[in-house]
Amino acid sequence: MKQIAHLFKALSDPIRLRIVLMLESQGELCVCDLMAVLGLPQSTVSRHLAYLKKTGWLDGRRQGVWMYYRISKSCTPLNADILRSLKQHASDSAEAVSDRLSLTALLKDKPAGCS
């Protein structure tokens, strides 16, 4: 039960929910991309990412000076069910739509690598 509670607690913050939805729809994103869309400083975004990674939601990889995150490839069946439900029920929220539009515009105009 403790692990299940940790999974849900990780998603109890709106910023972390937004991060999970963006990563679910986009695949992999750099911390700088998430900072730009969320309008938050690197320290805040990194703290949320670390929490999501610690609870098993995310995998991270370093490429040069940049950190990239994606939904964990080793997620449990419960994680997968929760992601499906989030996608179905939260993807149309005003914040999720705004995040997707901002992210699409950001990635369209972004040169290779984070700047």
C-alpha positions in Angstrom: 0.0 0.0 0.0 2.8 2.4 0.8 4.1 2.3 -2.8 0.7 3.0 -4.2 0.3 5.9 -1.9 3.6 7.3 -3.1 2.5 7.0 -6.7 -0.6 9.0 -6.1 1.2 11.5 -3.8 3.7 12.2 -6.7 0.8 13.3 -8.8 -1.0 15.3 -6.1 0.8 18.5 -7.2 -0.6 20.4 -10.3 2.9 21.1 -11.6 3.9 17.5 -11.5 0.7 16.5 -13.2 1.4 19.0 -16.0 4.9 17.6 -16.4 3.7 14.0 -16.6 1.1 15.0 -19.2 3.6 16.9 -21.3 6.1 14.0 -21.2 3.3 11.5 -22.0 2.3 13.4 -25.1 5.8 14.5 -26.2 8.0 11.6 -25.2 11.2 13.1 -24.0 11.9 16.7 -23.0 14.8 18.7 -21.7 14.5 20.5 -18.4 14.9 23.8 -20.3 11.8 23.0 -22.4 9.7 22.3 -19.2 11.0 25.5 -17.6 9.9 27.5 -20.7 6.4 26.1 -20.8 5.8 26.1 -17.1 7.3 29.5 -16.6 9.2 28.3 -13.5 12.9 28.5 -12.5 15.2 25.6 -13.1 15.5 24.8 -9.4 11.7 24.4 -9.0 11.3 22.3 -12.2 14.3 20.1 -11.2 12.8 19.5 -7.7 9.6 18.3 -9.2 11.4 16.1 -11.7 13.5 14.6 -9.0 10.4 13.7 -7.0 8.7 12.1 -10.0 11.9 10.2 -10.8 12.3 9.0 -7.1 8.7 7.7 -7.1 9.3 5.7 -10.3 7.4 7.9 -12.8 10.3 9.2 -14.8 13.7 8.2 -16.3 16.4 10.7 -16.9 19.4 10.9 -19.0 22.2 13.4 -19.4 23.4 14.6 -22.7 26.3 17.0 -22.3 25.1 19.7 -19.9 21.4 19.0 -20.4 19.1 16.6 -18.6 16.3 14.9 -20.5 13.3 13.2 -18.9 10.7 10.7 -20.1 8.0 8.5 -18.6 9.7 5.5 -17.1 10.0 2.5 -19.4 9.8 0.2 -16.4 6.5 1.7 -15.2 4.2 -0.7 -13.4 0.8 -1.8 -14.8 -0.8 0.6 -12.2 1.3 3.5 -13.5 0.2 2.6 -17.1 -3.4 2.6 -16.0 -3.1 5.9 -14.2 -1.4 7.4 -17.3 -4.2 6.2 -19.5 -6.8 7.7 -17.2 -4.9 11.0 -17.0 -4.6 11.2 -20.7 -8.4 10.5 -21.1 -9.6 12.8 -18.4 -7.0 15.6 -18.0 -5.7 16.1 -21.5 -8.5 18.5 -22.3 -8.1 20.7 -19.3 -7.3 24.3 -20.1 -3.8 24.0 -18.6 -3.0 20.9 -20.5 -4.1 22.4 -23.8 -2.2 25.6 -23.1 0.9 23.5 -22.2 0.7 21.5 -25.4 0.3 24.6 -27.6 3.2 26.4 -25.8 5.4 23.3 -26.1 4.5 22.8 -29.8 5.5 26.4 -30.6 8.6 26.2 -28.5 9.9 23.0 -30.1 9.0 24.3 -33.6 11.2 27.4 -33.2 13.9 25.7 -31.1 17.3 25.0 -32.7 19.0 21.7 -32.0 19.9 21.4 -28.3 18.8 23.5 -25.4 19.6 27.2 -25.5 
